[in-house]
């Protein structure tokens, strides 16, 4: 049985992306940086780190982003556990995402990347 989870990404709030990116590039051992907007936030994916800057107080803090092959089994597991779906699945620039609060209170973003 293979896992639906493909990777975990640490979400990191930073004051300024340009100032923060060099450290995370060195930590991740990569030169690749994918920058993109999401609503009022600026984001940068650097290896396993998702840096975000902007009015973060307008958003629910998330423990991390879980990259999945399919959202379907995630939604089934969340429903079975009576998790709260904070943001229903919807299209974003890099795929389909949803945000859920687990029964223990942790909040995770689940992202099915666009093929």
Wavefront OBJ file of the C-alpha trace (Angstrom):
o trace
v 0.000 0.000 0.000
v 1.501 3.319 -1.019
v 0.941 6.547 0.863
v -1.232 9.295 -0.553
v 1.099 11.785 1.164
v 3.886 12.844 -1.164
v 5.651 15.448 1.011
v 5.310 17.763 3.980
v 6.158 21.438 3.745
v 6.946 23.637 6.735
v 5.065 26.945 6.682
v 7.239 29.847 7.822
v 6.028 33.423 8.336
v 8.751 35.965 7.530
v 8.842 39.756 7.548
v 10.481 40.046 4.140
v 10.870 37.312 1.505
v 13.947 38.842 -0.104
v 15.760 38.951 3.235
v 14.671 35.436 4.278
v 15.213 33.476 1.057
v 19.048 33.210 1.222
v 18.971 31.367 4.571
v 16.301 28.907 3.422
v 18.110 28.279 0.130
v 21.219 27.371 2.109
v 19.277 25.202 4.585
v 17.491 23.377 1.755
v 20.649 23.084 -0.338
v 18.930 24.509 -3.403
v 19.026 27.536 -5.647
v 15.461 26.938 -6.855
v 12.868 29.381 -5.538
v 9.269 29.424 -6.751
v 7.599 32.725 -5.878
v 3.855 33.276 -6.250
v 1.042 35.354 -4.758
v -1.916 34.066 -2.765
v -4.572 36.651 -1.983
v -2.678 39.439 -0.123
v 0.335 37.274 0.693
v 3.640 36.826 -1.097
v 4.903 33.226 -1.010
v 8.140 31.487 -1.892
v 8.658 27.746 -1.999
v 12.273 26.926 -1.156
v 12.860 23.182 -0.873
v 10.661 21.949 2.000
v 9.909 25.492 3.256
v 6.944 27.642 2.259
v 7.821 31.197 3.229
v 5.019 33.712 3.388
v 4.934 37.424 3.997
v 2.155 39.971 4.206
v -0.863 40.502 6.462
v -0.635 37.049 8.071
v -2.970 38.161 10.842
v -5.802 37.860 8.291
v -5.208 34.111 7.951
v -5.500 31.062 10.167
v -2.086 29.780 11.213
v -1.339 26.385 9.675
v 1.011 23.772 11.095
v 2.106 22.799 7.608
v 1.191 21.915 4.063
v 0.651 18.276 3.132
v 1.182 17.472 -0.555
v -1.069 14.604 -1.592
v -1.624 12.561 -4.728
v -5.399 12.963 -4.308
v -7.626 15.001 -2.016
v -10.380 12.354 -2.114
v -8.957 10.014 0.571
v -7.983 13.049 2.672
v -11.534 14.374 2.617
v -12.844 10.929 3.522
v -10.469 10.601 6.481
v -11.249 14.132 7.673
v -15.003 13.482 7.515
v -14.609 10.192 9.387
v -12.674 12.005 12.140
v -15.201 14.864 12.317
v -12.532 17.399 11.344
v -13.664 20.924 10.515
v -13.176 21.926 6.891
v -12.155 25.585 7.126
v -11.700 26.047 3.371
v -13.462 23.691 1.000
v -11.369 22.317 -1.895
v -10.745 25.009 -4.478
v -8.337 25.787 -7.286
v -5.187 27.781 -6.542
v -2.275 28.628 -8.868
v -0.467 25.324 -8.254
v -3.330 22.845 -7.786
v -6.356 22.192 -5.578
v -6.241 22.907 -1.865
v -8.338 22.647 1.239
v -7.681 23.640 4.825
v -8.882 21.595 7.791
v -8.767 21.781 11.577
v -8.164 18.340 13.047
v -10.106 17.289 16.159
v -7.009 18.016 18.298
v -6.937 21.610 17.042
v -4.055 21.477 14.537
v -4.697 23.156 11.190
v -3.223 21.770 7.977
v -3.405 22.762 4.354
v -3.802 19.828 1.979
v -2.653 20.403 -1.584
v -3.112 18.215 -4.631
v -0.607 19.605 -7.124
v -1.662 20.249 -10.681
v -0.300 17.578 -13.002
l 1 2 3 4 5 6 7 8 9 10 11 12 13 14 15 16 17 18 19 20 21 22 23 24 25 26 27 28 29 30 31 32 33 34 35 36 37 38 39 40 41 42 43 44 45 46 47 48 49 50 51 52 53 54 55 56 57 58 59 60 61 62 63 64 65 66 67 68 69 70 71 72 73 74 75 76 77 78 79 80 81 82 83 84 85 86 87 88 89 90 91 92 93 94 95 96 97 98 99 100 101 102 103 104 105 106 107 108 109 110 111 112 113 114 115
